[in-house]
């Protein structure tokens, strides 16, 4: 499974989107556009990403731009896993 597919599946599960995330593209806006992605959900998504992809993110690596879109979040994940 490609990294993007894994990411979308994770978002769908953690945010309880009932399949909506599976149709997201790189350009899909996240923070401020997906109501389920609030500040608490960001923490849950980040924790799930760390577990799923096997990396640790430092607090200073994360800001609002990381969660701006599927593409920005995917780029962050890929930079952490060295893909």
Secondary structure as GFF3:
##gff-version 3
##sequence-region A 1 83
A	DSSP	alpha_helix	3	14	.	.	.	ID=ss1
A	DSSP	three_ten_helix	20	23	.	.	.	ID=ss2
A	DSSP	alpha_helix	39	53	.	.	.	ID=ss3
A	DSSP	three_ten_helix	59	61	.	.	.	ID=ss4
A	DSSP	three_ten_helix	64	67	.	.	.	ID=ss5
A	DSSP	alpha_helix	70	81	.	.	.	ID=ss6
###
